[in-house]
Each structure stands twice: as C-alpha cells, then as structure tokens.
Amino acid sequence: MQTRQLGNSDLHITRIGFGAWAIGGGGWAFGWGSQDDADSVATIREAIDLGINWIDTAAVYGLGHSEEVVAKALEGVTKRPYVFTKCERIWDENRQIGKSLKADSIRRECEASLKRLKVDVIDLYQIHWPEPDEDIEEGWQAVLKLKEEGKIRWAGVSNFSAEQMARVSKYGPITSLQPPYSMIRPEVEESILPHCLANNIGVIAYSPMASGLLTGAMTRDRINAMPADDWRKEKNKHYQEPLLTRNLNLVELLRKLGAKHGHTPGETAIAWVLRHPAVTAAIVGARKPGQLKELVGAADWQLTPTEANEIDEYLKANPA
C-alpha cells in the first residue's frame, strides 16, 4: 500500500488508516450503538494484515473504551502501527461530555490516554475540537510542551479553521489537520485545504464515506432499523430527508463508476477524497472483519478526470 509523508513529521502513513470511533461502542452521546469488542480486535488486526500502518482514535470515543480496545488489539503485535489519538473532549462521572483546552486538563488527558493505550509515547496527538475558541492558544502550547517532554512524537489539530490554524501556529508548527471531508461535505476545499497545502500541514480526512452513508451498504431499511443510541439516526442531517434521497442516488452513481474497475461505492467515495493534492490520507472505519477488504482498494486507485468530473457535475446539480 502506498505511503505519504505526513506534513512536517517523519511519519510515512498509508493512504488509508483505521478509524476507531465506532468501536468505542454505545452508551455515550456520539456512539454508533453496541459493539462486540472481539469483533473490534479482529478488525484492527485484519487492518494491519492488509497493510494499514496507522490507527486513529480519541479519548472521548466510548469515553475511553476505544483506546482500551486498540491497546488490546495491539497486544503481541510485532509490526505495530502508528497510534494517533486526541484530547479536549472530557467527561464527568455522569458520562456528560465537556470541552477543555486548559493546560492542566490537556496534561491529565494525555497521561490517561498513555495509560489506556499502554504506550510510552503517542505518535500523533491532536486537539479534537477548537473549543472553547478563546483557549486554543493555551491548548496548543500545552500540546507542544508534551512534545518537548517526549510524551508525544508529533502534534496536530482537528476541525480547525484556516484562521484558527494561523493563530496557533505562531507558537509552533502544526503537523496535521483532521477535517471532515467527503463529497457530501466538501466545504474544506474553499480555504482550509489550500491553507494546509501552503503551510506543509498534512491532511487526514475523516468520514470520507459520510459516516457509512456512501459505502453502498446503507439502505432506508437499514437506517430505520438503527438502534436509538446510534448518533447518526437523529443527529446527522444527511441521513434524513430531503438529503437522504439525494445521497442514496449519489451512491448509485458511485456504484456505476466503481463497477467499471471492480471497486465498491465506498472505495469510489474514498478515492474521490484522496484525489485532492492536499489530502495525505483518509480514515476508514470498520466494525467487523471483512468490511475493510471492500474498501482498501481505494488506497492505490485513482479516478480518471472524466469520472471525477461526473461526480462533481452530480453534486453541482444536486446541492446539499
């Protein structure tokens, strides 16, 4: 599988990485419903066997549980992938999620993640959200301090605007940005991706398949049958009308284009994201063994200009 250098780091990462959001399980505000940990462990190990060399998680995924599952999956693995995680989202004893970019909070979060992940150093540590906005400078300086101390190797941000990246970069360079980017959410193309290209900031796109919507496996019946604690059912407008019909029709276009090359709709959606010169790699989530095999082909496949243009024309004719 092809690799690319991530921003100003010495990390050369595969164009697809394993996303560990869903394996955090249910029982929290942005869970994907219940999840079998044995399936999660098997899926992570399958990802490694397929050549994927990095895992992206976050402390808040499952309120610490995703990091613990990642650690379990990596026990005894000789060819260990890079492990990326995030800070800033915190929670209390009632499982209520809060936001903090205070230096002492960042430090506590890092120590907790190191313990849950069972590692001595985190390969990439990212500020999950730029919230509260007035504290992003303090939070970024705290992350850079952790890098100086050797607790993390590289420092990145997630969900930041170009203006926010410019504000914090005065204190030290940003290695990477993790933005939402898919053909359903292309807004970052306007100013954020150009800013990253101009400043050697690697881009790790999340939700390239729009949280599962563009995989080709999502149907109305499946959406209706989602458990009540799957955040997509009530909190994701793209899973609801009037956008749902538009998006399912888009999937059929992806199915047609991908089929010409033996690729799935999900691979077509990922390849569309990877086509952008600013994008280093994309995060791909999976919950069961076998799912990744239908997606990894996107890492080494490029859409033709004609195919990319056909998708873009559909998007223009059917705006979100």
C-alpha positions in Angstrom: 0.0 0.0 0.0 1.3 3.5 -0.9 2.5 5.8 1.8 2.9 9.5 2.1 4.8 11.7 4.5 2.5 13.4 7.0 3.2 17.1 7.0 6.5 18.1 8.7 6.8 14.8 10.5 8.9 11.7 9.9 5.7 9.6 9.7 5.1 7.9 6.3 1.5 6.7 6.5 -0.6 4.5 4.3 -3.2 6.4 2.3 -5.9 4.7 4.4 -5.9 4.4 8.1 -8.2 2.6 10.6 -10.7 4.8 12.3 -11.7 3.7 15.8 -14.7 5.9 16.5 -17.4 3.2 16.1 -15.5 0.6 18.2 -16.0 2.8 21.2 -19.4 1.2 21.4 -22.7 2.7 22.6 -23.9 4.4 25.8 -22.4 7.8 25.1 -23.6 10.9 23.1 -22.0 10.1 19.8 -21.9 6.3 19.9 -22.7 4.0 17.0 -24.7 1.5 19.0 -23.4 -1.6 20.9 -20.2 -3.2 19.6 -18.6 -6.5 20.2 -15.0 -6.0 21.4 -13.9 -9.3 19.9 -15.0 -8.1 16.5 -13.2 -4.8 17.0 -9.9 -6.6 17.9 -10.2 -8.9 15.0 -11.0 -6.0 12.6 -8.0 -4.0 13.8 -5.7 -7.0 13.3 -7.2 -7.5 9.9 -6.4 -3.9 9.1 -2.7 -4.5 10.0 -2.6 -7.7 7.9 -4.0 -5.7 4.9 -1.1 -3.3 5.2 -2.6 -0.3 7.0 0.0 1.3 9.3 -1.9 3.7 11.5 -4.9 3.8 13.8 -6.8 6.9 14.7 -8.8 7.0 17.9 -9.7 9.6 20.5 -10.1 9.6 24.3 -13.8 10.5 24.0 -14.7 7.6 21.7 -16.7 5.4 24.1 -15.4 7.6 26.9 -12.0 5.9 26.9 -13.2 2.5 25.7 -11.9 2.8 22.1 -8.4 3.5 23.3 -8.6 0.4 25.6 -9.8 -1.8 22.7 -6.9 -0.5 20.5 -4.4 -1.4 23.2 -5.9 -4.9 23.5 -5.8 -5.4 19.7 -2.1 -4.5 19.6 -1.0 -6.8 22.4 1.6 -9.1 20.9 1.6 -7.5 17.5 5.2 -7.3 16.2 4.6 -4.9 13.3 2.9 -2.2 15.3 1.0 0.5 13.5 1.3 4.2 14.5 -1.4 5.2 17.0 -3.0 8.6 16.8 -5.4 10.0 19.5 -7.0 13.2 20.6 -7.6 15.5 23.6 -10.0 18.3 24.5 -13.3 16.4 24.9 -13.7 15.4 28.6 -16.4 13.7 30.6 -17.7 13.5 34.1 -18.9 10.7 36.4 -22.4 11.1 34.8 -20.9 10.5 31.3 -21.7 14.1 30.3 -19.2 15.4 27.7 -17.5 18.7 28.2 -14.8 20.8 26.5 -11.5 22.0 27.9 -8.3 23.3 26.4 -6.7 24.3 29.7 -3.1 23.2 30.1 -3.7 21.2 33.2 -6.6 19.3 31.6 -4.6 18.6 28.4 -1.8 17.1 30.5 -4.2 14.9 32.5 -5.9 13.7 29.3 -2.5 12.8 27.8 -1.5 10.8 30.8 -4.8 9.0 30.8 -4.5 8.1 27.1 -1.0 6.9 27.5 -2.2 4.5 30.3 -5.3 3.3 28.3 -3.2 2.8 25.2 -0.4 1.1 27.1 2.3 3.1 25.3 5.1 5.3 26.4 4.7 7.8 23.6 1.8 8.8 21.4 2.7 9.0 17.7 0.3 11.9 16.9 -1.6 13.8 19.5 -4.4 16.1 18.2 -6.7 18.7 19.6 -10.1 17.3 18.8 -12.1 20.5 18.5 -11.1 24.1 18.8 -13.4 24.7 21.7 -13.5 26.9 23.7 -12.1 29.1 20.9 -10.6 31.6 23.4 -8.4 28.8 24.8 -6.9 27.3 21.6 -3.6 29.1 22.1 -3.3 27.7 25.6 -4.3 24.2 24.5 -1.8 24.2 21.6 1.1 25.4 23.8 0.3 22.6 26.2 0.4 20.0 23.4 3.7 21.4 22.2 5.0 21.1 25.8 4.1 17.4 25.8 6.1 17.0 22.6 9.1 18.7 24.2 8.9 16.2 27.0 8.7 13.2 24.7 5.2 12.1 25.7 4.0 12.6 22.1 6.0 12.5 18.9 4.0 14.9 16.7 1.2 17.5 17.3 -1.8 18.1 15.2 -5.3 19.6 15.3 -8.8 18.6 14.2 -11.8 20.6 13.0 -9.8 23.8 13.0 -10.4 26.6 10.5 -7.6 28.2 8.5 -7.8 31.3 10.8 -7.5 29.1 13.9 -4.5 27.2 12.5 -2.8 30.5 11.7 -3.4 31.7 15.3 -1.9 28.7 17.0 1.0 28.1 14.5 2.7 31.2 15.9 3.7 29.1 18.9 4.9 26.1 16.9 4.3 24.3 13.6 1.2 22.1 13.1 2.0 18.6 11.7 -1.5 17.7 10.6 -5.2 18.7 10.4 -8.0 16.3 10.6 -11.1 17.8 8.9 -14.4 16.2 7.8 -14.2 15.8 4.1 -16.4 13.9 1.6 -18.3 14.6 -1.5 -21.2 15.3 0.8 -19.2 17.7 2.9 -16.7 19.4 0.5 -16.6 22.8 2.3 -12.9 22.4 3.4 -11.9 22.8 -0.3 -12.6 26.5 -0.1 -9.9 27.8 2.3 -8.8 25.0 4.7 -7.2 22.6 2.2 -5.3 25.4 0.4 -4.0 26.7 3.8 -2.7 23.2 4.6 -1.0 22.9 1.2 0.7 26.3 1.6 1.9 25.5 5.1 3.1 21.9 4.8 0.3 20.7 7.1 -0.7 17.1 6.4 -4.4 16.4 6.0 -6.1 13.3 7.4 -9.6 13.4 6.1 -12.3 11.8 8.4 -15.7 10.5 7.3 -14.7 10.1 3.6 -17.8 7.9 3.3 -20.0 10.2 5.3 -20.2 8.0 8.4 -21.1 5.0 6.3 -23.7 6.6 4.1 -21.6 6.2 0.9 -20.4 2.6 1.5 -23.1 1.2 -0.8 -24.4 -1.0 2.1 -26.7 1.7 3.6 -30.4 1.4 2.7 -33.6 3.1 4.0 -34.5 -0.1 5.9 -31.1 -0.3 7.5 -31.3 3.3 8.6 -34.8 2.8 10.0 -33.5 -0.2 11.9 -30.6 1.6 13.5 -30.6 1.4 17.4 -31.7 4.5 19.3 -28.2 5.1 20.6 -26.7 5.4 17.1 -25.9 9.1 16.8 -26.5 9.2 13.0 -30.2 8.5 13.3 -31.1 11.8 15.0 -28.0 14.0 14.7 -26.9 13.6 11.1 -29.0 15.6 8.6 -27.5 13.6 5.7 -29.4 10.5 7.0 -32.7 12.4 6.9 -34.9 13.8 4.2 -34.7 15.7 2.0 -30.9 14.9 1.8 -31.3 11.2 2.2 -32.8 10.6 -1.3 -30.1 12.8 -2.9 -27.4 10.9 -1.1 -28.7 7.4 -1.9 -28.9 8.4 -5.6 -25.3 9.6 -5.4 -24.3 6.1 -4.1 -25.8 4.6 -7.2 -23.6 6.8 -9.3 -20.6 5.7 -7.3 -21.6 2.1 -7.7 -21.7 2.5 -11.5 -18.4 4.3 -11.7 -16.6 1.9 -9.4 -18.0 -1.2 -11.0 -16.1 -0.4 -14.2 -12.9 -1.0 -12.3 -14.0 -3.7 -9.8 -14.4 -1.3 -6.9 -17.2 -0.7 -4.4 -19.1 2.6 -3.9 -17.2 3.1 -0.7 -13.8 2.8 -2.5 -15.1 5.3 -5.1 -16.0 7.7 -2.3 -12.6 7.3 -0.6 -10.8 7.7 -4.0 -12.6 11.0 -4.6 -11.3 12.3 -1.3 -7.8 11.1 -1.9 -7.7 12.8 -5.3 -7.2 16.2 -3.7 -3.5 17.2 -3.6 -3.8 18.5 0.0 -5.0 15.1 1.4 -2.3 12.9 2.8 -4.7 10.0 3.8 -8.2 9.2 4.8 -9.7 7.5 7.9 -11.8 4.4 7.2 -13.9 2.9 10.0 -14.9 -0.7 10.2 -16.7 -2.7 12.9 -16.4 -6.3 11.7 -13.8 -8.5 9.9 -14.3 -8.4 6.2 -15.5 -4.9 5.9 -12.1 -3.4 5.2 -11.4 -5.8 2.3 -14.2 -4.0 0.4 -12.5 -0.6 1.0 -8.7 -0.8 0.9 -8.6 -0.9 -2.9 -9.2 2.9 -2.8 -5.6 3.4 -1.5 -4.0 2.6 -4.8 -6.7 3.6 -7.3 -7.2 6.9 -8.9 -10.4 8.2 -10.5 -10.0 9.4 -14.1 -10.6 13.1 -14.7 -13.8 12.2 -16.5 -15.1 10.1 -13.6 -14.3 12.8 -11.0 -16.0 15.4 -13.3 -19.1 13.2 -13.5 -19.3 13.1 -9.7 -18.7 16.9 -9.4 -21.5 17.5 -12.0 -23.9 15.5 -10.0 -23.0 17.4 -6.8 -23.5 20.8 -8.6 -26.8 19.7 -10.0 -28.0 18.4 -6.6 -26.6 20.8 -4.0 -26.8 19.8 -0.3 
